[in-house]
Amino acid sequence: MKIRIGHGIDFHRLEEGLPFWLGGIAIPSDKGCVAHSDGDALIHAICDSLLGAAGLRDIGFYFPDTSSEYKNIDSKVLLKKTHDLIKEKGCGIENIDCVVCLEKPKISPHIPEMIKTIASVLSTDRENISIKATTTEKLGFIGREEGIAAFATALISKH
């Protein structure tokens, strides 16, 4: 068995009046992500971490924001397709560790549902998915509530 690690990161600008999707679920918020897809920064970071671990480039290579096929797409579809790509290379998920950096809304109450949703899409145990939340203590664009950042690290194995 060969172990591989990948890291993913995603940023999105926040704007009033848009739906806020994170970790595959809709979260009540005054602001949502400006994006070509549904703007789920957490799932996008997970996709990049999985693709990177498998040596498969990045999310933009497979799902370009210039393609009408991916306009407003549910990011869970992208995550499923990403999972299929790594499985084609003989890789399986060992675990995924994530951090979401956002001032508001507070996402801690939603983490169990996000874990359940992501684990279901990836056909893995919930214990293999970790999501943590932090703020920037009012510093920078995140602190001013102008944007969100999500980070993910994936450990995969190749048999």
C-alpha positions, -999 to 999 in steps of 0.1 A, spaced: 0 0 0 13 35 -9 1 65 12 -3 99 -5 -12 133 10 -28 162 -8 -37 198 2 -65 219 -11 -75 255 -5 -104 277 -18 -115 312 -13 -147 329 -23 -160 365 -20 -192 368 0 -221 389 -12 -255 397 3 -286 380 -11 -269 348 -23 -275 313 -9 -247 300 14 -236 264 7 -209 248 28 -200 212 32 -228 202 9 -256 218 29 -274 252 28 -267 273 59 -289 303 68 -269 335 62 -273 370 49 -244 364 25 -234 337 1 -204 329 -21 -199 346 -55 -190 317 -78 -196 299 -111 -209 269 -92 -228 269 -59 -197 283 -43 -191 256 -17 -156 265 -7 -152 235 16 -161 210 -10 -139 227 -35 -109 225 -11 -116 188 -5 -117 182 -42 -84 198 -47 -68 179 -18 -80 146 -32 -69 154 -68 -35 166 -55 -30 135 -35 -37 113 -65 -15 134 -88 -44 146 -109 -40 183 -112 -67 206 -97 -104 212 -97 -103 239 -124 -87 215 -148 -116 190 -145 -145 215 -138 -135 248 -154 -155 279 -145 -156 288 -182 -179 258 -189 -217 263 -189 -219 226 -179 -208 236 -144 -227 269 -140 -246 268 -107 -237 231 -102 -242 214 -69 -206 209 -56 -216 175 -43 -217 164 -79 -181 177 -84 -170 158 -52 -186 126 -65 -168 130 -98 -136 137 -81 -140 106 -60 -146 86 -91 -114 100 -106 -92 90 -77 -109 55 -76 -100 51 -113 -63 55 -102 -68 27 -76 -69 52 -46 -91 51 -16 -97 77 11 -81 72 45 -91 106 60 -98 142 52 -91 171 77 -105 205 70 -105 240 84 -131 267 74 -121 303 81 -151 326 84 -164 353 107 -201 345 102 -223 327 102 -211 305 129 -208 270 114 -201 249 144 -237 238 149 -237 226 112 -205 206 113 -222 172 121 -245 175 91 -217 186 68 -196 156 79 -226 133 73 -232 147 39 -195 146 27 -190 111 41 -221 99 22 -209 114 -11 -175 98 -6 -189 65 6 -166 66 37 -171 65 75 -180 98 92 -149 93 114 -128 98 83 -139 134 79 -129 162 102 -141 198 99 -130 226 122 -140 263 122 -120 294 130 -122 332 125 -94 357 118 -103 377 149 -117 405 126 -84 407 106 -83 410 68 -110 403 42 -124 374 62 -125 395 93 -144 422 74 -169 395 64 -160 399 27 -150 363 21 -144 328 32 -114 305 31 -114 267 33 -84 243 37 -84 206 33 -58 179 37 -65 144 23 -47 112 31 -53 85 5 -39 51 -1 -31 34 -34 -33 -4 -35 
